[in-house]
């Protein structure tokens, strides 16, 4: 793996940004060989998720992982699929996601688990629902999208 100066500067900049906490500047040896690279807390961003796996698909090698053997729910993957279907439907049905609004049902507002704190009868655009579903992982936003598109398709 070879890293050039601009990538090294970008890594130093991103590691010191407010998103990843304050990290000390460390000099990168440019270039370096893959077998010489040892990850440390100072040269990759802080990750707050409970589990993750970063895979190099070219080498079929796990680069970084955290609790990779732990079995996890599929909920986030379901939300990603809901997002993909929603975007596809917007294109297929020629829907402007900024100007199309769905009403939050009582069922959607009462969803358990992670929510975007939507309230019953709240009107919210598809664009904002997609963000509410993906950023805080809102089950209520996912249900509102599913119900809203269901009504659009039926009519």
C-alpha positions in Angstrom: 0.0 0.0 0.0 1.4 3.4 -1.0 0.3 6.7 0.4 1.1 10.0 -1.2 1.7 13.3 0.5 -1.7 14.7 -0.3 -3.4 11.6 1.2 -1.1 11.9 4.2 -2.1 15.5 4.7 -5.8 14.6 4.3 -5.5 11.9 7.0 -3.8 14.2 9.4 -6.4 16.9 8.7 -9.4 14.5 9.1 -7.9 12.9 12.3 -7.7 16.4 13.9 -11.1 17.6 12.8 -13.9 18.1 15.4 -15.7 15.0 14.1 -13.0 12.6 15.3 -11.8 14.2 18.4 -8.5 16.1 18.9 -5.7 13.8 17.6 -2.0 14.8 17.7 -0.3 15.4 14.4 1.9 12.5 13.5 4.4 12.3 10.6 3.7 9.7 8.0 6.5 8.0 6.3 5.8 8.3 2.6 5.7 5.9 1.0 5.5 2.8 3.2 5.0 -0.9 2.4 1.9 -2.8 3.5 3.9 -5.1 5.8 5.4 -2.0 7.6 2.0 -0.5 8.4 0.7 -0.9 11.9 -2.6 0.9 12.7 -2.7 3.0 15.8 -5.2 5.2 17.5 -3.5 8.2 15.9 -3.8 7.4 12.2 -7.4 6.4 11.6 -10.6 8.0 12.8 -12.4 7.2 16.0 -15.3 4.9 15.3 -18.2 4.9 17.8 -20.3 2.0 16.5 -20.6 -1.2 18.5 -19.3 -3.5 15.8 -17.7 -3.1 12.4 -15.5 -4.9 9.8 -13.4 -3.1 7.2 -12.5 -5.5 4.4 -9.9 -5.2 1.6 -11.9 -7.0 -1.1 -8.9 -7.1 -3.5 -6.9 -9.1 -0.9 -9.9 -10.7 0.8 -8.3 -9.5 4.1 -9.9 -7.9 7.1 -8.1 -4.6 7.7 -9.8 -3.5 10.9 -12.6 -4.9 13.0 -14.4 -4.6 16.3 -16.3 -7.5 17.8 -16.5 -9.0 14.3 -17.7 -12.4 15.6 -20.7 -10.9 17.4 -24.2 -11.6 15.8 -26.0 -8.4 15.1 -29.6 -7.6 14.0 -30.3 -6.9 10.4 -32.3 -3.7 11.2 -29.8 -1.2 9.6 -29.6 -3.3 6.4 -33.4 -3.2 6.2 -33.3 0.6 6.5 -30.7 0.8 3.8 -33.0 -1.3 1.5 -35.9 0.9 2.4 -33.8 3.9 1.4 -32.8 2.3 -1.9 -36.4 1.3 -2.7 -37.6 4.9 -1.8 -35.1 6.5 -4.1 -36.0 4.1 -6.9 -39.7 4.8 -6.5 -39.0 8.6 -6.5 -37.3 8.2 -9.9 -39.8 5.7 -11.3 -42.9 7.7 -10.3 -41.2 11.1 -11.0 -41.7 12.3 -7.5 -39.9 15.4 -6.2 -38.7 14.2 -2.8 -38.3 17.8 -1.6 -42.0 18.7 -2.4 -43.7 15.4 -1.6 -44.8 15.1 2.0 -46.0 12.1 4.0 -48.1 12.2 7.2 -46.7 10.3 10.2 -49.3 7.7 11.3 -50.0 6.7 14.9 -48.4 3.3 14.2 -45.2 5.0 12.8 -45.0 7.4 15.7 -45.3 4.6 18.2 -42.4 2.5 16.8 -40.0 1.0 19.3 -36.2 1.0 19.1 -34.3 3.9 17.6 -36.4 6.7 16.4 -36.2 10.2 14.9 -38.9 11.3 17.5 -41.5 11.9 14.8 -45.0 12.8 16.2 -48.4 11.6 15.0 -49.9 13.7 12.1 -46.6 15.4 11.5 -46.1 16.2 7.8 -42.5 15.6 6.6 -40.9 15.5 3.2 -39.5 12.3 1.7 -36.1 14.0 1.7 -36.3 14.7 5.4 -37.7 11.2 6.1 -34.7 9.6 4.4 -32.4 11.6 6.6 -34.5 10.8 9.7 -34.3 7.1 8.8 -30.5 6.9 8.0 -28.9 9.4 10.5 -30.5 8.5 13.8 -31.6 5.2 12.4 -35.3 6.1 12.8 -37.7 3.2 12.8 -40.6 5.8 12.8 -39.2 7.4 9.6 -38.8 4.0 7.9 -42.4 3.1 8.7 -43.7 6.5 7.5 -41.9 6.0 4.2 -43.3 2.5 3.8 -46.8 3.6 4.5 -46.5 6.7 2.3 -45.2 5.0 -0.7 -47.8 2.2 -0.2 -50.6 4.8 -0.4 -49.0 6.5 -3.5 -48.7 3.2 -5.3 -52.3 2.2 -4.5 -53.7 5.5 -5.7 
